Amino acid sequence: MTKNDFIKYVTELLKGNNKVLVLVRIPNSGNNRNYFFLENPNELGELIAESNASDSITVFKSINQLNSGLVTEDFIRTITESQIKDNFEPELLIINNTYKEYRKNGSSEWNTVENIDELKEILTDNTGENISIILEPDFCNEQNTFHLYVPDEYGVSKSGASY
């Protein structure tokens, strides 16, 4: 996908949503991944401009959000009881950041959990924080993603097949 097409499609997606989930992968950095939410098209332009050539930016067209909000004891109880009742969904992704925090800190806060004990621990550690809990999306699912390898100064991007 070209940079211009990527910007066009993600901007259209943002018009229909108040936020979209982004995954940034940085090559040759020990599998460095950052998940966060973009909330407006200006942030998309900043993200691309601030990224290094060949950084991989994936925007998910849709996500399965289980819950979001301020983590309190009631929030933890509601989430953990629903997961026990509904049989724990494997690979939950807990996201703490928007683009603003990612840009400020140079990284994002997120966790994956695979069982109810990990979920309780992560939620307890994040008491007082705003978080989103989603089923971890598949970033290789081309039907549900827009994907860009950031081009270099000559407009050359790493191809999707070479990652």
Backbone as CSV, one residue per row, in Angstrom:
resi,resn,N_x,N_y,N_z,CA_x,CA_y,CA_z,C_x,C_y,C_z
1,MET,0.849,-1.173,0.000,0.000,0.000,0.000,0.896,1.238,0.000
2,THR,0.521,2.214,-0.807,1.299,3.452,-0.836,0.994,4.283,0.402
3,LYS,1.893,5.189,0.706,1.717,6.077,1.848,0.439,6.908,1.680
4,ASN,0.209,7.441,0.481,-0.982,8.262,0.249,-2.262,7.452,0.406
5,ASP,-2.279,6.222,-0.105,-3.455,5.363,0.058,-3.689,5.045,1.527
6,PHE,-2.617,4.735,2.237,-2.715,4.433,3.661,-3.347,5.607,4.411
7,ILE,-2.844,6.803,4.167,-3.386,7.999,4.828,-4.863,8.178,4.470
8,LYS,-5.201,8.001,3.220,-6.593,8.166,2.765,-7.516,7.166,3.465
9,TYR,-7.144,5.896,3.463,-8.004,4.856,4.041,-8.137,5.001,5.558
10,VAL,-7.037,5.300,6.239,-7.093,5.437,7.697,-7.869,6.695,8.079
11,THR,-7.716,7.765,7.321,-8.489,8.982,7.582,-9.981,8.705,7.444
12,GLU,-10.367,7.963,6.420,-11.780,7.581,6.245,-12.259,6.723,7.416
13,LEU,-11.424,5.811,7.858,-11.771,4.950,8.989,-11.973,5.789,10.252
14,LEU,-11.117,6.768,10.457,-11.233,7.637,11.636,-12.510,8.475,11.599
15,LYS,-12.989,8.824,10.408,-14.229,9.602,10.296,-15.416,8.822,10.850
16,GLY,-15.379,7.507,10.720,-16.471,6.664,11.189,-16.287,6.129,12.598
17,ASN,-15.148,6.398,13.200,-14.836,5.892,14.540,-14.211,7.011,15.364
18,ASN,-14.397,6.957,16.667,-13.763,7.986,17.498,-12.301,7.663,17.786
19,LYS,-11.886,6.421,17.505,-10.487,6.040,17.658,-10.266,4.736,16.898
20,VAL,-9.003,4.495,16.530,-8.623,3.243,15.883,-7.378,2.694,16.567
21,LEU,-7.275,1.383,16.583,-6.123,0.719,17.189,-4.974,0.660,16.194
22,VAL,-3.780,1.022,16.692,-2.570,1.020,15.879,-1.537,0.114,16.530
23,LEU,-0.828,-0.617,15.695,0.335,-1.400,16.113,1.525,-0.888,15.329
24,VAL,2.559,-0.437,16.036,3.804,-0.021,15.393,4.864,-1.043,15.766
25,ARG,5.482,-1.625,14.733,6.592,-2.554,14.945,7.850,-1.894,14.390
26,ILE,8.908,-1.959,15.174,10.160,-1.317,14.803,11.169,-2.418,14.485
27,PRO,11.640,-2.488,13.230,12.544,-3.576,12.844,13.878,-3.523,13.584
28,ASN,14.463,-4.691,13.736,15.780,-4.836,14.348,15.847,-4.252,15.752
29,SER,14.758,-4.407,16.492,14.739,-3.844,17.848,14.263,-4.864,18.867
30,GLY,14.475,-6.125,18.591,14.071,-7.154,19.535,12.564,-7.303,19.637
31,ASN,11.884,-7.290,18.490,10.431,-7.451,18.441,9.709,-6.340,19.202
32,ASN,10.196,-5.124,19.074,9.600,-3.984,19.747,8.252,-3.659,19.105
33,ARG,7.198,-3.790,19.906,5.843,-3.502,19.436,5.213,-2.460,20.351
34,ASN,4.404,-1.615,19.756,3.671,-0.603,20.508,2.228,-0.584,20.026
35,TYR,1.302,-0.762,20.948,-0.121,-0.637,20.659,-0.619,0.654,21.297
36,PHE,-1.458,1.387,20.583,-2.089,2.590,21.115,-3.256,2.960,20.206
37,PHE,-4.047,3.926,20.657,-5.184,4.392,19.876,-4.882,5.739,19.242
38,LEU,-5.214,5.862,17.954,-5.207,7.147,17.258,-6.612,7.717,17.359
39,GLU,-6.692,9.027,17.561,-8.002,9.645,17.720,-8.343,10.676,16.649
40,ASN,-7.372,11.085,15.833,-7.691,12.008,14.743,-6.647,11.919,13.633
41,PRO,-7.011,12.369,12.423,-6.096,12.259,11.279,-4.792,13.028,11.444
42,ASN,-4.789,14.117,12.205,-3.535,14.856,12.417,-2.501,13.979,13.105
43,GLU,-2.965,13.148,14.037,-2.046,12.240,14.726,-1.431,11.240,13.755
44,LEU,-2.197,10.816,12.754,-1.680,9.880,11.758,-0.512,10.505,11.000
45,GLY,-0.679,11.753,10.564,0.407,12.437,9.864,1.641,12.580,10.733
46,GLU,1.441,12.922,12.012,2.568,13.042,12.945,3.261,11.700,13.139
47,LEU,2.471,10.641,13.288,3.035,9.303,13.484,3.937,8.925,12.317
48,ILE,3.455,9.115,11.111,4.249,8.761,9.933,5.500,9.628,9.859
49,ALA,5.349,10.921,10.104,6.492,11.839,10.030,7.548,11.528,11.087
50,GLU,7.131,11.087,12.254,8.062,10.807,13.356,8.658,9.403,13.302
51,SER,8.108,8.542,12.451,8.593,7.161,12.363,9.849,7.084,11.510
52,ASN,10.603,6.020,11.728,11.806,5.772,10.939,11.444,4.977,9.698
53,ALA,12.263,5.100,8.661,12.057,4.314,7.445,11.997,2.835,7.799
54,SER,11.053,2.136,7.218,10.809,0.703,7.401,10.099,0.342,8.698
55,ASP,9.775,1.334,9.555,8.888,1.015,10.674,7.574,0.519,10.082
56,SER,6.981,-0.411,10.744,5.745,-1.025,10.273,4.571,-0.461,11.062
57,ILE,3.624,0.168,10.358,2.435,0.715,11.004,1.223,-0.064,10.511
58,THR,0.508,-0.676,11.450,-0.708,-1.422,11.133,-1.868,-0.762,11.852
59,VAL,-2.928,-0.475,11.097,-4.156,0.070,11.667,-5.236,-0.983,11.468
60,PHE,-5.936,-1.309,12.551,-6.986,-2.327,12.505,-8.314,-1.684,12.124
61,LYS,-8.978,-2.267,11.145,-10.271,-1.753,10.697,-11.333,-1.933,11.771
62,SER,-11.248,-3.014,12.506,-12.196,-3.246,13.599,-11.492,-4.044,14.693
63,ILE,-12.015,-3.879,15.906,-11.499,-4.631,17.051,-12.682,-5.131,17.851
64,ASN,-12.447,-6.158,18.639,-13.474,-6.691,19.527,-13.150,-6.204,20.934
65,GLN,-13.725,-5.043,21.296,-13.465,-4.455,22.608,-14.425,-5.038,23.625
66,LEU,-13.875,-5.639,24.670,-14.697,-6.239,25.714,-15.142,-5.211,26.738
67,ASN,-14.260,-4.262,27.064,-14.599,-3.239,28.040,-13.523,-2.172,28.016
68,SER,-13.880,-0.997,28.507,-12.892,0.076,28.663,-13.363,1.012,29.754
69,GLY,-12.418,1.718,30.339,-12.758,2.690,31.357,-11.716,2.767,32.445
70,LEU,-12.094,3.454,33.504,-11.228,3.638,34.663,-11.222,2.356,35.495
71,VAL,-10.035,1.858,35.799,-9.917,0.620,36.565,-10.178,0.902,38.045
72,THR,-11.224,0.283,38.556,-11.598,0.355,39.974,-11.822,-1.076,40.450
73,GLU,-12.084,-1.240,41.738,-12.384,-2.581,42.245,-13.628,-3.148,41.568
74,ASP,-14.655,-2.326,41.365,-15.872,-2.789,40.684,-15.578,-3.184,39.239
75,PHE,-14.745,-2.404,38.558,-14.357,-2.699,37.177,-13.671,-4.062,37.124
76,ILE,-12.717,-4.285,38.026,-11.982,-5.550,38.067,-12.940,-6.708,38.335
77,ARG,-13.825,-6.550,39.294,-14.778,-7.603,39.632,-15.684,-7.920,38.432
78,THR,-16.214,-6.890,37.780,-17.099,-7.094,36.628,-16.393,-7.844,35.503
79,ILE,-15.183,-7.427,35.177,-14.422,-8.060,34.090,-14.062,-9.492,34.438
80,THR,-13.533,-9.715,35.617,-13.089,-11.065,35.961,-14.271,-12.017,36.102
81,GLU,-15.386,-11.550,36.667,-16.568,-12.416,36.772,-17.114,-12.768,35.392
82,SER,-17.122,-11.815,34.471,-17.636,-12.117,33.131,-16.717,-13.085,32.401
83,GLN,-15.408,-12.971,32.620,-14.475,-13.884,31.964,-14.578,-15.294,32.538
84,ILE,-14.812,-15.410,33.832,-14.989,-16.734,34.430,-16.277,-17.360,33.906
85,LYS,-17.351,-16.573,33.901,-18.661,-17.062,33.456,-18.632,-17.475,31.977
86,ASP,-17.977,-16.664,31.150,-17.970,-16.904,29.710,-16.791,-17.755,29.251
87,ASN,-16.079,-18.378,30.191,-14.850,-19.107,29.870,-13.839,-18.133,29.276
88,PHE,-12.737,-18.021,29.903,-11.742,-17.004,29.578,-11.400,-17.003,28.096
89,GLU,-11.451,-15.812,27.518,-11.038,-15.627,26.125,-9.516,-15.554,26.092
90,PRO,-8.858,-16.433,25.352,-7.394,-16.385,25.326,-6.888,-15.129,24.625
91,GLU,-5.717,-14.705,25.070,-5.012,-13.578,24.474,-5.823,-12.292,24.476
92,LEU,-6.062,-11.787,25.664,-6.656,-10.463,25.790,-5.539,-9.440,25.734
93,LEU,-5.805,-8.340,25.088,-4.855,-7.249,24.980,-5.388,-6.085,25.809
94,ILE,-4.554,-5.596,26.717,-4.932,-4.476,27.575,-4.080,-3.288,27.158
95,ILE,-4.748,-2.224,26.712,-4.062,-1.057,26.169,-4.297,0.138,27.079
96,ASN,-3.220,0.820,27.412,-3.292,1.951,28.332,-3.120,3.295,27.642
97,ASN,-2.696,3.332,26.380,-2.266,4.592,25.795,-2.999,5.003,24.533
98,THR,-2.991,6.314,24.320,-3.357,6.902,23.049,-2.057,7.342,22.379
99,TYR,-2.189,7.877,21.186,-1.009,8.367,20.478,-0.267,9.422,21.294
100,LYS,-1.010,10.259,21.999,-0.372,11.337,22.779,0.644,10.779,23.766
101,GLU,0.282,9.717,24.496,1.228,9.107,25.450,2.378,8.414,24.715
102,TYR,2.054,7.748,23.607,3.097,7.088,22.819,4.138,8.104,22.351
103,ARG,3.660,9.221,21.843,4.585,10.246,21.350,5.401,10.845,22.495
104,LYS,4.747,11.118,23.605,5.426,11.719,24.762,6.492,10.784,25.334
105,ASN,6.169,9.495,25.469,7.064,8.534,26.122,7.979,7.774,25.172
106,GLY,7.682,7.795,23.886,8.479,7.041,22.920,8.156,5.555,22.912
107,SER,7.164,5.161,23.690,6.703,3.772,23.729,5.293,3.771,24.309
108,SER,4.669,2.612,24.307,3.305,2.531,24.831,3.219,1.464,25.911
109,GLU,2.203,1.611,26.743,1.932,0.637,27.802,0.820,-0.292,27.330
110,TRP,1.112,-1.571,27.295,0.118,-2.570,26.923,0.559,-3.913,27.482
111,ASN,-0.387,-4.807,27.611,-0.105,-6.155,28.115,-1.003,-7.148,27.413
112,THR,-0.546,-8.368,27.330,-1.421,-9.471,26.930,-1.585,-10.380,28.143
113,VAL,-2.762,-10.944,28.252,-3.020,-11.886,29.336,-3.652,-13.135,28.757
114,GLU,-3.305,-14.271,29.347,-3.776,-15.556,28.838,-4.638,-16.322,29.830
115,ASN,-4.789,-15.769,31.058,-5.630,-16.466,32.026,-6.174,-15.454,33.035
116,ILE,-7.096,-15.901,33.834,-7.792,-15.013,34.761,-6.865,-14.427,35.821
117,ASP,-5.876,-15.198,36.272,-4.944,-14.687,37.276,-4.100,-13.532,36.719
118,GLU,-3.607,-13.687,35.473,-2.854,-12.606,34.843,-3.741,-11.371,34.660
119,LEU,-4.990,-11.584,34.281,-5.925,-10.480,34.094,-6.111,-9.704,35.397
120,LYS,-6.357,-10.424,36.487,-6.525,-9.764,37.789,-5.272,-8.979,38.164
121,GLU,-4.107,-9.575,37.974,-2.848,-8.921,38.332,-2.634,-7.633,37.534
122,ILE,-2.827,-7.700,36.228,-2.616,-6.523,35.382,-3.633,-5.438,35.714
123,LEU,-4.886,-5.822,35.913,-5.898,-4.822,36.248,-5.596,-4.178,37.603
124,THR,-5.201,-4.979,38.567,-4.857,-4.440,39.882,-3.683,-3.470,39.770
125,ASP,-2.679,-3.830,38.968,-1.525,-2.951,38.767,-1.914,-1.640,38.093
126,ASN,-3.047,-1.640,37.380,-3.478,-0.457,36.642,-4.662,0.252,37.290
127,THR,-4.895,-0.012,38.574,-5.980,0.664,39.283,-5.787,2.179,39.175
128,GLY,-6.870,2.860,38.835,-6.822,4.310,38.681,-6.460,4.774,37.280
129,GLU,-6.145,3.848,36.392,-5.791,4.172,35.008,-6.977,3.890,34.089
130,ASN,-7.036,4.584,32.963,-8.004,4.271,31.919,-7.388,3.247,30.989
131,ILE,-8.110,2.166,30.750,-7.607,1.098,29.891,-8.710,0.630,28.955
132,SER,-8.303,-0.109,27.937,-9.230,-0.808,27.045,-8.813,-2.266,27.016
133,ILE,-9.797,-3.151,27.079,-9.544,-4.592,27.009,-10.170,-5.098,25.720
134,ILE,-9.343,-5.697,24.867,-9.832,-6.218,23.594,-9.293,-7.628,23.380
135,LEU,-9.941,-8.375,22.494,-9.362,-9.632,22.042,-8.188,-9.263,21.144
136,GLU,-7.041,-9.866,21.374,-5.861,-9.489,20.602,-6.110,-9.740,19.117
137,PRO,-6.030,-8.688,18.297,-6.280,-8.860,16.866,-5.060,-9.442,16.154
138,ASP,-5.310,-10.069,15.029,-4.256,-10.662,14.216,-3.739,-9.608,13.237
139,PHE,-2.509,-9.131,13.460,-1.985,-8.081,12.590,-1.619,-8.595,11.201
140,CYS,-1.678,-9.902,10.989,-1.415,-10.460,9.663,-2.699,-10.626,8.839
141,ASN,-3.837,-10.378,9.453,-5.119,-10.513,8.766,-5.320,-9.319,7.836
142,GLU,-5.028,-9.500,6.568,-5.096,-8.410,5.605,-6.518,-7.901,5.383
143,GLN,-7.519,-8.698,5.722,-8.905,-8.268,5.575,-9.290,-7.250,6.643
144,ASN,-8.555,-7.214,7.759,-8.902,-6.348,8.873,-7.845,-5.278,9.162
145,THR,-6.919,-5.069,8.233,-5.846,-4.107,8.509,-5.536,-3.225,7.305
146,PHE,-5.034,-2.056,7.615,-4.332,-1.210,6.652,-2.895,-1.219,7.148
147,HIS,-1.959,-1.358,6.214,-0.582,-1.557,6.637,0.366,-0.704,5.802
148,LEU,1.337,-0.113,6.488,2.342,0.693,5.798,3.710,0.444,6.401
149,TYR,4.690,0.197,5.523,6.087,0.298,5.933,6.487,1.722,5.597
150,VAL,6.933,2.472,6.569,7.243,3.888,6.368,8.340,4.007,5.308
151,PRO,8.094,4.805,4.264,9.099,4.948,3.207,10.283,5.798,3.651
152,ASP,11.425,5.574,2.993,12.607,6.390,3.272,12.519,7.714,2.504
153,GLU,13.594,8.499,2.530,13.570,9.816,1.878,13.406,9.735,0.368
154,TYR,13.612,8.546,-0.201,13.439,8.360,-1.647,12.063,7.785,-1.986
155,GLY,11.241,7.589,-0.966,9.894,7.044,-1.180,9.862,5.529,-1.272
156,VAL,10.958,4.869,-0.893,11.033,3.408,-0.980,10.639,2.803,0.372
157,SER,9.716,1.847,0.306,9.280,1.127,1.498,9.700,-0.316,1.410
158,LYS,9.860,-0.912,2.552,10.115,-2.343,2.623,8.822,-3.034,2.216
159,SER,8.901,-4.036,1.399,7.681,-4.727,0.975,7.109,-5.551,2.118
160,GLY,5.794,-5.755,2.092,5.126,-6.534,3.127,5.648,-7.958,3.218
161,ALA,6.100,-8.519,2.109,6.565,-9.897,2.116,7.948,-10.048,2.740
162,SER,8.659,-8.966,2.930,10.043,-9.094,3.406,10.186,-8.980,4.913
163,TYR,9.094,-8.876,5.625,9.194,-8.733,7.080,9.133,-10.052,7.767
